[in-house]
Amino acid sequence: MELALILLVIVVIFIVRTFKIVPQQHAWVVEKLGKYDRTLTPGLKFVIPFIESVAYKHSLKEVPLDVPSQVCITKDNTQLQVDGILFFQVTDPMRASYGSSNYIVAITQLAQTTLRSVIGKMELDKTFEERDIINASVVAALDEAALNWGVKVLRYEIKDLTPPAAILHSMQAQITAEREKRALIAASEGRRQEQINIATGEREAFIARSEGEKQAEINTAQGQASAIVAVAEATANAIRQVAAAIQSPGGEQAVQLKVAEKAVEAYAQLAQKNNTMIVPGNMTEVATLIGTAMALMKQPGPSSAGRVADKH
């Protein structure tokens, strides 16, 4: 009974040491009699008990590694507290097992020294502006060195850059002054634009008023010219009609009669408007006018002559 129990235990130990199940995204390094033999991939694998053994187990997943915070000196001799995180992945399990005694510590130390070297070549202001350049420089340096360790450095990201309190206060004061400067410049540009707009509006209004006055003067002049032309045409028509009436039969006698009547009326009005009696210096002219008028009235067709005189 005891022998059977011992044999059962030996069988169980043999099976456990013989059959190995490697998880997905893992790689196990097998040594045979203390020497590297092969790498086990995911799945059910067989190992010879007591002769072969699994010496190292590696995860092939992407691993985030926190790089401890450290103090770096910039090109302008300013201390800067830098904190970052590194992402790497094991690509060669054999090299990762035998290339370095501890590749994680090696990567961490190399990342810190590389970071100090890169920041030491930059001024303080550039370190805030060129984070991408710093990250790329660290990754390039680490990836070249980690190749012998079977590790691929994927990326490095700076989590925080903290300057001393005095430098931080000076930077905040500088930022405040710069913002106030931009605000003053923007306000002055606004006032300048406002003055330009006002001047432009006044100029356009003056031009519009002058154009309106010019057009009004043109319209007035055209109206006056049209009125003068209309009066001249009416006067010319009247003169032509009078000339035509005079040239008609009895027209000349009608004109003489009308002139005699107007002369008599003029003397009569002068006598009525003044206390002094006005007597013509040449009474013969008056008698001649009266005689002419009487003679015309006695001639045949006085109605025709009267109509011509009344017409004019």
ChimeraX commands (.cxc) that place a marker at each C-alpha (Angstrom):
marker #1 position 0.00,0.00,0.00 radius 0.5
marker #1 position 2.75,2.42,0.89 radius 0.5
marker #1 position 4.62,1.47,-2.27 radius 0.5
marker #1 position 1.57,2.21,-4.41 radius 0.5
marker #1 position 1.18,5.59,-2.70 radius 0.5
marker #1 position 4.82,6.40,-3.37 radius 0.5
marker #1 position 4.47,5.42,-6.99 radius 0.5
marker #1 position 1.35,7.61,-7.31 radius 0.5
marker #1 position 3.18,10.59,-5.90 radius 0.5
marker #1 position 6.08,10.00,-8.30 radius 0.5
marker #1 position 3.68,9.80,-11.23 radius 0.5
marker #1 position 1.94,13.02,-10.23 radius 0.5
marker #1 position 5.27,14.81,-9.86 radius 0.5
marker #1 position 6.41,13.45,-13.21 radius 0.5
marker #1 position 3.23,14.62,-14.94 radius 0.5
marker #1 position 3.40,18.05,-13.34 radius 0.5
marker #1 position 7.03,18.51,-14.35 radius 0.5
marker #1 position 6.44,17.09,-17.83 radius 0.5
marker #1 position 3.35,18.94,-19.04 radius 0.5
marker #1 position 3.46,22.71,-19.15 radius 0.5
marker #1 position 0.65,25.06,-20.23 radius 0.5
marker #1 position 1.99,28.40,-21.47 radius 0.5
marker #1 position -0.58,31.25,-21.34 radius 0.5
marker #1 position -1.33,33.50,-24.30 radius 0.5
marker #1 position 1.11,36.41,-24.80 radius 0.5
marker #1 position 3.74,34.70,-22.68 radius 0.5
marker #1 position 7.05,33.00,-23.47 radius 0.5
marker #1 position 8.96,30.59,-21.23 radius 0.5
marker #1 position 12.67,29.93,-21.56 radius 0.5
marker #1 position 13.69,26.28,-21.10 radius 0.5
marker #1 position 17.20,25.27,-19.99 radius 0.5
marker #1 position 18.59,21.79,-20.48 radius 0.5
marker #1 position 21.14,20.84,-17.88 radius 0.5
marker #1 position 21.66,24.56,-17.12 radius 0.5
marker #1 position 22.03,25.65,-20.74 radius 0.5
marker #1 position 19.52,27.49,-22.93 radius 0.5
marker #1 position 17.59,25.01,-25.01 radius 0.5
marker #1 position 14.43,26.55,-26.42 radius 0.5
marker #1 position 11.55,29.00,-25.86 radius 0.5
marker #1 position 8.06,27.68,-25.21 radius 0.5
marker #1 position 5.21,29.42,-27.03 radius 0.5
marker #1 position 1.59,29.55,-25.76 radius 0.5
marker #1 position -0.16,26.16,-25.49 radius 0.5
marker #1 position 0.48,22.68,-24.01 radius 0.5
marker #1 position 4.19,21.86,-24.00 radius 0.5
marker #1 position 6.35,18.96,-22.80 radius 0.5
marker #1 position 9.48,19.24,-20.68 radius 0.5
marker #1 position 11.74,16.34,-19.67 radius 0.5
marker #1 position 11.67,16.18,-15.88 radius 0.5
marker #1 position 14.93,16.62,-13.96 radius 0.5
marker #1 position 16.80,17.32,-17.21 radius 0.5
marker #1 position 14.93,20.34,-18.57 radius 0.5
marker #1 position 13.47,23.16,-16.54 radius 0.5
marker #1 position 11.67,26.44,-17.11 radius 0.5
marker #1 position 14.24,29.04,-16.11 radius 0.5
marker #1 position 12.50,32.33,-17.11 radius 0.5
marker #1 position 8.94,33.42,-17.77 radius 0.5
marker #1 position 8.31,36.56,-19.76 radius 0.5
marker #1 position 5.15,38.48,-20.63 radius 0.5
marker #1 position 5.00,39.68,-24.22 radius 0.5
marker #1 position 2.44,42.38,-23.44 radius 0.5
marker #1 position 3.19,46.09,-23.50 radius 0.5
marker #1 position 4.40,47.08,-20.06 radius 0.5
marker #1 position 4.15,50.61,-18.56 radius 0.5
marker #1 position 7.12,51.51,-16.39 radius 0.5
marker #1 position 7.05,54.52,-14.10 radius 0.5
marker #1 position 10.36,56.38,-14.25 radius 0.5
marker #1 position 11.08,57.93,-10.83 radius 0.5
marker #1 position 11.10,61.72,-10.57 radius 0.5
marker #1 position 14.50,63.36,-10.77 radius 0.5
marker #1 position 16.11,66.80,-10.84 radius 0.5
marker #1 position 17.59,67.91,-14.17 radius 0.5
marker #1 position 19.72,70.99,-14.89 radius 0.5
marker #1 position 18.84,72.98,-18.00 radius 0.5
marker #1 position 21.27,74.79,-20.28 radius 0.5
marker #1 position 20.65,78.07,-18.45 radius 0.5
marker #1 position 21.47,76.40,-15.07 radius 0.5
marker #1 position 17.91,76.05,-13.83 radius 0.5
marker #1 position 16.79,73.06,-11.79 radius 0.5
marker #1 position 13.80,71.20,-13.17 radius 0.5
marker #1 position 11.89,68.36,-11.54 radius 0.5
marker #1 position 10.98,65.81,-14.24 radius 0.5
marker #1 position 8.63,62.86,-13.95 radius 0.5
marker #1 position 7.84,60.43,-16.78 radius 0.5
marker #1 position 6.48,57.06,-17.81 radius 0.5
marker #1 position 8.00,54.51,-20.20 radius 0.5
marker #1 position 6.29,51.83,-22.31 radius 0.5
marker #1 position 8.24,48.78,-23.47 radius 0.5
marker #1 position 7.67,45.23,-24.72 radius 0.5
marker #1 position 9.75,42.05,-24.64 radius 0.5
marker #1 position 10.45,40.97,-28.21 radius 0.5
marker #1 position 13.23,38.39,-27.67 radius 0.5
marker #1 position 12.72,36.23,-24.55 radius 0.5
marker #1 position 16.20,34.65,-24.82 radius 0.5
marker #1 position 17.98,38.03,-24.88 radius 0.5
marker #1 position 15.70,39.32,-22.13 radius 0.5
marker #1 position 16.78,36.34,-20.01 radius 0.5
marker #1 position 20.51,36.47,-20.60 radius 0.5
marker #1 position 21.24,39.95,-21.98 radius 0.5
marker #1 position 20.88,41.72,-18.65 radius 0.5
marker #1 position 20.56,40.63,-15.08 radius 0.5
marker #1 position 17.58,42.99,-14.69 radius 0.5
marker #1 position 16.47,44.76,-17.85 radius 0.5
marker #1 position 13.75,46.73,-16.03 radius 0.5
marker #1 position 16.29,48.41,-13.74 radius 0.5
marker #1 position 18.61,48.92,-16.71 radius 0.5
marker #1 position 15.88,50.61,-18.75 radius 0.5
marker #1 position 14.87,52.83,-15.82 radius 0.5
marker #1 position 18.43,54.01,-15.15 radius 0.5
marker #1 position 19.13,54.60,-18.82 radius 0.5
marker #1 position 15.92,56.59,-19.20 radius 0.5
marker #1 position 16.91,58.86,-16.32 radius 0.5
marker #1 position 20.43,59.50,-17.59 radius 0.5
marker #1 position 19.23,60.09,-21.15 radius 0.5
marker #1 position 16.59,62.50,-19.93 radius 0.5
marker #1 position 19.16,64.50,-17.95 radius 0.5
marker #1 position 21.40,64.64,-21.01 radius 0.5
marker #1 position 18.63,65.84,-23.34 radius 0.5
marker #1 position 17.29,68.50,-20.95 radius 0.5
marker #1 position 20.85,69.71,-20.25 radius 0.5
marker #1 position 21.06,70.81,-23.91 radius 0.5
marker #1 position 17.92,72.98,-23.71 radius 0.5
marker #1 position 16.97,76.21,-22.04 radius 0.5
marker #1 position 14.12,76.28,-19.54 radius 0.5
marker #1 position 11.55,77.79,-21.91 radius 0.5
marker #1 position 12.37,75.23,-24.62 radius 0.5
marker #1 position 11.74,72.31,-22.28 radius 0.5
marker #1 position 8.08,73.29,-22.01 radius 0.5
marker #1 position 7.71,73.90,-25.73 radius 0.5
marker #1 position 9.57,70.82,-27.07 radius 0.5
marker #1 position 8.25,67.90,-25.05 radius 0.5
marker #1 position 7.82,65.85,-28.19 radius 0.5
marker #1 position 11.50,66.30,-29.05 radius 0.5
marker #1 position 12.53,65.24,-25.54 radius 0.5
marker #1 position 10.30,62.16,-25.68 radius 0.5
marker #1 position 11.59,61.16,-29.12 radius 0.5
marker #1 position 15.24,61.58,-28.02 radius 0.5
marker #1 position 14.75,59.37,-24.95 radius 0.5
marker #1 position 12.99,56.66,-26.99 radius 0.5
marker #1 position 15.72,56.66,-29.64 radius 0.5
marker #1 position 18.51,56.30,-27.07 radius 0.5
marker #1 position 16.72,53.60,-25.08 radius 0.5
marker #1 position 15.66,51.60,-28.12 radius 0.5
marker #1 position 19.23,51.37,-29.37 radius 0.5
marker #1 position 20.57,50.15,-26.03 radius 0.5
marker #1 position 17.62,47.87,-25.22 radius 0.5
marker #1 position 18.09,45.93,-28.45 radius 0.5
marker #1 position 20.71,43.74,-26.72 radius 0.5
marker #1 position 18.28,43.12,-23.87 radius 0.5
marker #1 position 15.54,41.74,-26.11 radius 0.5
marker #1 position 13.31,44.68,-25.29 radius 0.5
marker #1 position 11.59,47.17,-27.62 radius 0.5
marker #1 position 11.03,50.65,-26.15 radius 0.5
marker #1 position 7.76,51.89,-27.65 radius 0.5
marker #1 position 7.40,55.42,-26.26 radius 0.5
marker #1 position 8.25,57.73,-23.41 radius 0.5
marker #1 position 5.99,60.47,-22.06 radius 0.5
marker #1 position 6.86,63.28,-19.65 radius 0.5
marker #1 position 4.17,63.45,-17.01 radius 0.5
marker #1 position 5.26,66.62,-15.26 radius 0.5
marker #1 position 7.86,69.39,-15.48 radius 0.5
marker #1 position 8.11,71.38,-12.25 radius 0.5
marker #1 position 10.51,74.33,-11.99 radius 0.5
marker #1 position 11.44,75.88,-8.61 radius 0.5
marker #1 position 8.86,78.08,-6.89 radius 0.5
marker #1 position 10.76,81.32,-7.61 radius 0.5
marker #1 position 11.11,80.46,-11.31 radius 0.5
marker #1 position 7.46,79.45,-11.46 radius 0.5
marker #1 position 6.42,82.77,-9.91 radius 0.5
marker #1 position 8.57,84.69,-12.42 radius 0.5
marker #1 position 7.07,82.73,-15.30 radius 0.5
marker #1 position 3.54,83.48,-14.09 radius 0.5
marker #1 position 4.40,87.18,-13.79 radius 0.5
marker #1 position 5.83,87.11,-17.32 radius 0.5
marker #1 position 2.72,85.42,-18.66 radius 0.5
marker #1 position 0.52,88.00,-16.90 radius 0.5
marker #1 position 2.56,90.87,-18.34 radius 0.5
marker #1 position 2.40,89.35,-21.80 radius 0.5
marker #1 position -1.37,88.99,-21.58 radius 0.5
marker #1 position -1.75,92.58,-20.38 radius 0.5
marker #1 position 0.46,93.70,-23.26 radius 0.5
marker #1 position -1.70,91.82,-25.76 radius 0.5
marker #1 position -4.83,93.32,-24.17 radius 0.5
marker #1 position -3.42,96.86,-24.51 radius 0.5
marker #1 position -2.39,96.21,-28.10 radius 0.5
marker #1 position -5.82,94.84,-28.89 radius 0.5
marker #1 position -7.50,97.88,-27.27 radius 0.5
marker #1 position -5.27,100.32,-29.20 radius 0.5
marker #1 position -5.95,98.46,-32.43 radius 0.5
marker #1 position -9.66,98.68,-31.68 radius 0.5
marker #1 position -9.45,102.45,-31.10 radius 0.5
marker #1 position -7.36,102.85,-34.25 radius 0.5
marker #1 position -9.87,100.89,-36.29 radius 0.5
marker #1 position -12.69,102.90,-34.75 radius 0.5
marker #1 position -11.04,106.20,-35.76 radius 0.5
marker #1 position -10.42,104.84,-39.24 radius 0.5
marker #1 position -14.07,103.80,-39.53 radius 0.5
marker #1 position -15.28,107.21,-38.30 radius 0.5
marker #1 position -13.00,109.07,-40.73 radius 0.5
marker #1 position -14.05,106.80,-43.57 radius 0.5
marker #1 position -17.73,107.33,-42.73 radius 0.5
marker #1 position -17.33,111.12,-42.57 radius 0.5
marker #1 position -15.46,111.14,-45.88 radius 0.5
marker #1 position -18.13,109.03,-47.55 radius 0.5
marker #1 position -20.89,111.21,-46.05 radius 0.5
marker #1 position -19.15,114.37,-47.29 radius 0.5
marker #1 position -18.77,112.86,-50.74 radius 0.5
marker #1 position -22.43,111.84,-50.74 radius 0.5
marker #1 position -23.55,115.35,-49.66 radius 0.5
marker #1 position -21.36,117.02,-52.28 radius 0.5
marker #1 position -22.67,114.66,-54.94 radius 0.5
marker #1 position -26.23,115.47,-53.84 radius 0.5
marker #1 position -25.59,119.23,-53.90 radius 0.5
marker #1 position -23.93,118.89,-57.29 radius 0.5
marker #1 position -26.89,116.98,-58.66 radius 0.5
marker #1 position -29.32,119.49,-57.15 radius 0.5
marker #1 position -27.45,122.39,-58.80 radius 0.5
marker #1 position -27.44,120.51,-62.08 radius 0.5
marker #1 position -31.17,119.87,-61.81 radius 0.5
marker #1 position -31.83,123.55,-60.92 radius 0.5
marker #1 position -29.73,124.76,-63.82 radius 0.5
marker #1 position -31.46,122.37,-66.17 radius 0.5
marker #1 position -34.87,123.58,-64.89 radius 0.5
marker #1 position -33.91,127.23,-65.32 radius 0.5
marker #1 position -32.57,126.51,-68.79 radius 0.5
marker #1 position -35.79,124.71,-69.69 radius 0.5
marker #1 position -37.85,127.65,-68.33 radius 0.5
marker #1 position -35.80,130.17,-70.31 radius 0.5
marker #1 position -36.21,128.10,-73.44 radius 0.5
marker #1 position -39.97,127.79,-72.84 radius 0.5
marker #1 position -40.35,131.57,-72.25 radius 0.5
marker #1 position -38.26,132.35,-75.32 radius 0.5
marker #1 position -40.34,129.98,-77.43 radius 0.5
marker #1 position -43.58,131.50,-76.09 radius 0.5
marker #1 position -42.31,135.02,-76.75 radius 0.5
marker #1 position -41.21,134.07,-80.24 radius 0.5
marker #1 position -44.62,132.53,-80.95 radius 0.5
marker #1 position -46.37,135.66,-79.66 radius 0.5
marker #1 position -44.18,137.92,-81.80 radius 0.5
marker #1 position -44.85,135.76,-84.84 radius 0.5
marker #1 position -48.60,135.94,-84.20 radius 0.5
marker #1 position -48.50,139.75,-83.77 radius 0.5
marker #1 position -46.47,140.09,-86.94 radius 0.5
marker #1 position -48.94,137.91,-88.79 radius 0.5
marker #1 position -51.90,139.96,-87.47 radius 0.5
marker #1 position -50.25,143.24,-88.50 radius 0.5
marker #1 position -49.64,141.97,-92.00 radius 0.5
marker #1 position -53.31,140.95,-92.38 radius 0.5
marker #1 position -55.84,143.47,-93.88 radius 0.5
marker #1 position -56.63,146.28,-91.35 radius 0.5
marker #1 position -53.90,145.11,-89.00 radius 0.5
marker #1 position -51.75,148.21,-89.29 radius 0.5
marker #1 position -54.75,150.55,-88.61 radius 0.5
marker #1 position -55.69,148.45,-85.57 radius 0.5
marker #1 position -52.17,148.83,-84.17 radius 0.5
marker #1 position -52.31,152.61,-84.66 radius 0.5
marker #1 position -55.69,152.76,-82.92 radius 0.5
marker #1 position -54.42,150.71,-80.03 radius 0.5
marker #1 position -51.35,152.92,-79.64 radius 0.5
marker #1 position -53.57,156.05,-79.62 radius 0.5
marker #1 position -55.83,154.56,-76.95 radius 0.5
marker #1 position -52.88,153.60,-74.76 radius 0.5
marker #1 position -51.39,157.07,-75.06 radius 0.5
marker #1 position -54.65,158.75,-74.05 radius 0.5
marker #1 position -55.03,156.36,-71.08 radius 0.5
marker #1 position -51.45,157.07,-70.00 radius 0.5
marker #1 position -52.09,160.86,-69.96 radius 0.5
marker #1 position -55.31,160.32,-68.09 radius 0.5
marker #1 position -53.66,158.22,-65.41 radius 0.5
marker #1 position -50.88,160.76,-64.94 radius 0.5
marker #1 position -53.46,163.48,-64.39 radius 0.5
marker #1 position -55.38,161.36,-61.81 radius 0.5
marker #1 position -52.37,160.28,-59.70 radius 0.5
marker #1 position -50.94,163.75,-59.12 radius 0.5
marker #1 position -52.42,167.04,-57.86 radius 0.5
marker #1 position -50.54,168.88,-60.51 radius 0.5
marker #1 position -52.11,168.97,-63.93 radius 0.5
marker #1 position -49.78,167.55,-66.49 radius 0.5
marker #1 position -50.14,169.06,-69.91 radius 0.5
marker #1 position -48.20,167.65,-72.85 radius 0.5
marker #1 position -45.56,169.95,-74.15 radius 0.5
marker #1 position -46.64,169.29,-77.71 radius 0.5
marker #1 position -50.43,169.30,-77.92 radius 0.5
marker #1 position -50.20,168.61,-81.64 radius 0.5
marker #1 position -49.15,165.04,-80.90 radius 0.5
marker #1 position -52.25,164.48,-78.79 radius 0.5
marker #1 position -54.52,165.99,-81.42 radius 0.5
marker #1 position -52.85,163.89,-84.06 radius 0.5
marker #1 position -53.39,160.72,-82.04 radius 0.5
marker #1 position -57.06,161.59,-81.41 radius 0.5
marker #1 position -57.61,162.43,-85.06 radius 0.5
marker #1 position -56.02,159.21,-86.15 radius 0.5
marker #1 position -58.20,157.22,-83.81 radius 0.5
marker #1 position -61.38,158.97,-85.01 radius 0.5
marker #1 position -60.43,158.41,-88.62 radius 0.5
marker #1 position -59.86,154.76,-88.03 radius 0.5
marker #1 position -63.19,154.38,-86.33 radius 0.5
marker #1 position -64.99,155.98,-89.26 radius 0.5
marker #1 position -63.40,153.60,-91.75 radius 0.5
marker #1 position -65.40,150.54,-92.81 radius 0.5
marker #1 position -64.73,147.36,-90.87 radius 0.5
marker #1 position -64.02,148.90,-87.50 radius 0.5
marker #1 position -65.17,145.77,-85.81 radius 0.5
marker #1 position -62.42,143.88,-87.57 radius 0.5
marker #1 position -59.81,146.44,-86.51 radius 0.5
marker #1 position -61.18,146.45,-82.97 radius 0.5
marker #1 position -60.93,142.69,-82.79 radius 0.5
marker #1 position -57.34,142.84,-83.96 radius 0.5
marker #1 position -56.56,145.54,-81.38 radius 0.5
marker #1 position -58.34,143.68,-78.62 radius 0.5
marker #1 position -56.50,140.52,-79.53 radius 0.5
marker #1 position -53.17,142.24,-78.97 radius 0.5
marker link #1:1,2 radius 0.2
marker link #1:2,3 radius 0.2
marker link #1:3,4 radius 0.2
marker link #1:4,5 radius 0.2
marker link #1:5,6 radius 0.2
marker link #1:6,7 radius 0.2
marker link #1:7,8 radius 0.2
marker link #1:8,9 radius 0.2
marker link #1:9,10 radius 0.2
marker link #1:10,11 radius 0.2
marker link #1:11,12 radius 0.2
marker link #1:12,13 radius 0.2
marker link #1:13,14 radius 0.2
marker link #1:14,15 radius 0.2
marker link #1:15,16 radius 0.2
marker link #1:16,17 radius 0.2
marker link #1:17,18 radius 0.2
marker link #1:18,19 radius 0.2
marker link #1:19,20 radius 0.2
marker link #1:20,21 radius 0.2
marker link #1:21,22 radius 0.2
marker link #1:22,23 radius 0.2
marker link #1:23,24 radius 0.2
marker link #1:24,25 radius 0.2
marker link #1:25,26 radius 0.2
marker link #1:26,27 radius 0.2
marker link #1:27,28 radius 0.2
marker link #1:28,29 radius 0.2
marker link #1:29,30 radius 0.2
marker link #1:30,31 radius 0.2
marker link #1:31,32 radius 0.2
marker link #1:32,33 radius 0.2
marker link #1:33,34 radius 0.2
marker link #1:34,35 radius 0.2
marker link #1:35,36 radius 0.2
marker link #1:36,37 radius 0.2
marker link #1:37,38 radius 0.2
marker link #1:38,39 radius 0.2
marker link #1:39,40 radius 0.2
marker link #1:40,41 radius 0.2
marker link #1:41,42 radius 0.2
marker link #1:42,43 radius 0.2
marker link #1:43,44 radius 0.2
marker link #1:44,45 radius 0.2
marker link #1:45,46 radius 0.2
marker link #1:46,47 radius 0.2
marker link #1:47,48 radius 0.2
marker link #1:48,49 radius 0.2
marker link #1:49,50 radius 0.2
marker link #1:50,51 radius 0.2
marker link #1:51,52 radius 0.2
marker link #1:52,53 radius 0.2
marker link #1:53,54 radius 0.2
marker link #1:54,55 radius 0.2
marker link #1:55,56 radius 0.2
marker link #1:56,57 radius 0.2
marker link #1:57,58 radius 0.2
marker link #1:58,59 radius 0.2
marker link #1:59,60 radius 0.2
marker link #1:60,61 radius 0.2
marker link #1:61,62 radius 0.2
marker link #1:62,63 radius 0.2
marker link #1:63,64 radius 0.2
marker link #1:64,65 radius 0.2
marker link #1:65,66 radius 0.2
marker link #1:66,67 radius 0.2
marker link #1:67,68 radius 0.2
marker link #1:68,69 radius 0.2
marker link #1:69,70 radius 0.2
marker link #1:70,71 radius 0.2
marker link #1:71,72 radius 0.2
marker link #1:72,73 radius 0.2
marker link #1:73,74 radius 0.2
marker link #1:74,75 radius 0.2
marker link #1:75,76 radius 0.2
marker link #1:76,77 radius 0.2
marker link #1:77,78 radius 0.2
marker link #1:78,79 radius 0.2
marker link #1:79,80 radius 0.2
marker link #1:80,81 radius 0.2
marker link #1:81,82 radius 0.2
marker link #1:82,83 radius 0.2
marker link #1:83,84 radius 0.2
marker link #1:84,85 radius 0.2
marker link #1:85,86 radius 0.2
marker link #1:86,87 radius 0.2
marker link #1:87,88 radius 0.2
marker link #1:88,89 radius 0.2
marker link #1:89,90 radius 0.2
marker link #1:90,91 radius 0.2
marker link #1:91,92 radius 0.2
marker link #1:92,93 radius 0.2
marker link #1:93,94 radius 0.2
marker link #1:94,95 radius 0.2
marker link #1:95,96 radius 0.2
marker link #1:96,97 radius 0.2
marker link #1:97,98 radius 0.2
marker link #1:98,99 radius 0.2
marker link #1:99,100 radius 0.2
marker link #1:100,101 radius 0.2
marker link #1:101,102 radius 0.2
marker link #1:102,103 radius 0.2
marker link #1:103,104 radius 0.2
marker link #1:104,105 radius 0.2
marker link #1:105,106 radius 0.2
marker link #1:106,107 radius 0.2
marker link #1:107,108 radius 0.2
marker link #1:108,109 radius 0.2
marker link #1:109,110 radius 0.2
marker link #1:110,111 radius 0.2
marker link #1:111,112 radius 0.2
marker link #1:112,113 radius 0.2
marker link #1:113,114 radius 0.2
marker link #1:114,115 radius 0.2
marker link #1:115,116 radius 0.2
marker link #1:116,117 radius 0.2
marker link #1:117,118 radius 0.2
marker link #1:118,119 radius 0.2
marker link #1:119,120 radius 0.2
marker link #1:120,121 radius 0.2
marker link #1:121,122 radius 0.2
marker link #1:122,123 radius 0.2
marker link #1:123,124 radius 0.2
marker link #1:124,125 radius 0.2
marker link #1:125,126 radius 0.2
marker link #1:126,127 radius 0.2
marker link #1:127,128 radius 0.2
marker link #1:128,129 radius 0.2
marker link #1:129,130 radius 0.2
marker link #1:130,131 radius 0.2
marker link #1:131,132 radius 0.2
marker link #1:132,133 radius 0.2
marker link #1:133,134 radius 0.2
marker link #1:134,135 radius 0.2
marker link #1:135,136 radius 0.2
marker link #1:136,137 radius 0.2
marker link #1:137,138 radius 0.2
marker link #1:138,139 radius 0.2
marker link #1:139,140 radius 0.2
marker link #1:140,141 radius 0.2
marker link #1:141,142 radius 0.2
marker link #1:142,143 radius 0.2
marker link #1:143,144 radius 0.2
marker link #1:144,145 radius 0.2
marker link #1:145,146 radius 0.2
marker link #1:146,147 radius 0.2
marker link #1:147,148 radius 0.2
marker link #1:148,149 radius 0.2
marker link #1:149,150 radius 0.2
marker link #1:150,151 radius 0.2
marker link #1:151,152 radius 0.2
marker link #1:152,153 radius 0.2
marker link #1:153,154 radius 0.2
marker link #1:154,155 radius 0.2
marker link #1:155,156 radius 0.2
marker link #1:156,157 radius 0.2
marker link #1:157,158 radius 0.2
marker link #1:158,159 radius 0.2
marker link #1:159,160 radius 0.2
marker link #1:160,161 radius 0.2
marker link #1:161,162 radius 0.2
marker link #1:162,163 radius 0.2
marker link #1:163,164 radius 0.2
marker link #1:164,165 radius 0.2
marker link #1:165,166 radius 0.2
marker link #1:166,167 radius 0.2
marker link #1:167,168 radius 0.2
marker link #1:168,169 radius 0.2
marker link #1:169,170 radius 0.2
marker link #1:170,171 radius 0.2
marker link #1:171,172 radius 0.2
marker link #1:172,173 radius 0.2
marker link #1:173,174 radius 0.2
marker link #1:174,175 radius 0.2
marker link #1:175,176 radius 0.2
marker link #1:176,177 radius 0.2
marker link #1:177,178 radius 0.2
marker link #1:178,179 radius 0.2
marker link #1:179,180 radius 0.2
marker link #1:180,181 radius 0.2
marker link #1:181,182 radius 0.2
marker link #1:182,183 radius 0.2
marker link #1:183,184 radius 0.2
marker link #1:184,185 radius 0.2
marker link #1:185,186 radius 0.2
marker link #1:186,187 radius 0.2
marker link #1:187,188 radius 0.2
marker link #1:188,189 radius 0.2
marker link #1:189,190 radius 0.2
marker link #1:190,191 radius 0.2
marker link #1:191,192 radius 0.2
marker link #1:192,193 radius 0.2
marker link #1:193,194 radius 0.2
marker link #1:194,195 radius 0.2
marker link #1:195,196 radius 0.2
marker link #1:196,197 radius 0.2
marker link #1:197,198 radius 0.2
marker link #1:198,199 radius 0.2
marker link #1:199,200 radius 0.2
marker link #1:200,201 radius 0.2
marker link #1:201,202 radius 0.2
marker link #1:202,203 radius 0.2
marker link #1:203,204 radius 0.2
marker link #1:204,205 radius 0.2
marker link #1:205,206 radius 0.2
marker link #1:206,207 radius 0.2
marker link #1:207,208 radius 0.2
marker link #1:208,209 radius 0.2
marker link #1:209,210 radius 0.2
marker link #1:210,211 radius 0.2
marker link #1:211,212 radius 0.2
marker link #1:212,213 radius 0.2
marker link #1:213,214 radius 0.2
marker link #1:214,215 radius 0.2
marker link #1:215,216 radius 0.2
marker link #1:216,217 radius 0.2
marker link #1:217,218 radius 0.2
marker link #1:218,219 radius 0.2
marker link #1:219,220 radius 0.2
marker link #1:220,221 radius 0.2
marker link #1:221,222 radius 0.2
marker link #1:222,223 radius 0.2
marker link #1:223,224 radius 0.2
marker link #1:224,225 radius 0.2
marker link #1:225,226 radius 0.2
marker link #1:226,227 radius 0.2
marker link #1:227,228 radius 0.2
marker link #1:228,229 radius 0.2
marker link #1:229,230 radius 0.2
marker link #1:230,231 radius 0.2
marker link #1:231,232 radius 0.2
marker link #1:232,233 radius 0.2
marker link #1:233,234 radius 0.2
marker link #1:234,235 radius 0.2
marker link #1:235,236 radius 0.2
marker link #1:236,237 radius 0.2
marker link #1:237,238 radius 0.2
marker link #1:238,239 radius 0.2
marker link #1:239,240 radius 0.2
marker link #1:240,241 radius 0.2
marker link #1:241,242 radius 0.2
marker link #1:242,243 radius 0.2
marker link #1:243,244 radius 0.2
marker link #1:244,245 radius 0.2
marker link #1:245,246 radius 0.2
marker link #1:246,247 radius 0.2
marker link #1:247,248 radius 0.2
marker link #1:248,249 radius 0.2
marker link #1:249,250 radius 0.2
marker link #1:250,251 radius 0.2
marker link #1:251,252 radius 0.2
marker link #1:252,253 radius 0.2
marker link #1:253,254 radius 0.2
marker link #1:254,255 radius 0.2
marker link #1:255,256 radius 0.2
marker link #1:256,257 radius 0.2
marker link #1:257,258 radius 0.2
marker link #1:258,259 radius 0.2
marker link #1:259,260 radius 0.2
marker link #1:260,261 radius 0.2
marker link #1:261,262 radius 0.2
marker link #1:262,263 radius 0.2
marker link #1:263,264 radius 0.2
marker link #1:264,265 radius 0.2
marker link #1:265,266 radius 0.2
marker link #1:266,267 radius 0.2
marker link #1:267,268 radius 0.2
marker link #1:268,269 radius 0.2
marker link #1:269,270 radius 0.2
marker link #1:270,271 radius 0.2
marker link #1:271,272 radius 0.2
marker link #1:272,273 radius 0.2
marker link #1:273,274 radius 0.2
marker link #1:274,275 radius 0.2
marker link #1:275,276 radius 0.2
marker link #1:276,277 radius 0.2
marker link #1:277,278 radius 0.2
marker link #1:278,279 radius 0.2
marker link #1:279,280 radius 0.2
marker link #1:280,281 radius 0.2
marker link #1:281,282 radius 0.2
marker link #1:282,283 radius 0.2
marker link #1:283,284 radius 0.2
marker link #1:284,285 radius 0.2
marker link #1:285,286 radius 0.2
marker link #1:286,287 radius 0.2
marker link #1:287,288 radius 0.2
marker link #1:288,289 radius 0.2
marker link #1:289,290 radius 0.2
marker link #1:290,291 radius 0.2
marker link #1:291,292 radius 0.2
marker link #1:292,293 radius 0.2
marker link #1:293,294 radius 0.2
marker link #1:294,295 radius 0.2
marker link #1:295,296 radius 0.2
marker link #1:296,297 radius 0.2
marker link #1:297,298 radius 0.2
marker link #1:298,299 radius 0.2
marker link #1:299,300 radius 0.2
marker link #1:300,301 radius 0.2
marker link #1:301,302 radius 0.2
marker link #1:302,303 radius 0.2
marker link #1:303,304 radius 0.2
marker link #1:304,305 radius 0.2
marker link #1:305,306 radius 0.2
marker link #1:306,307 radius 0.2
marker link #1:307,308 radius 0.2
marker link #1:308,309 radius 0.2
marker link #1:309,310 radius 0.2
marker link #1:310,311 radius 0.2
marker link #1:311,312 radius 0.2
view
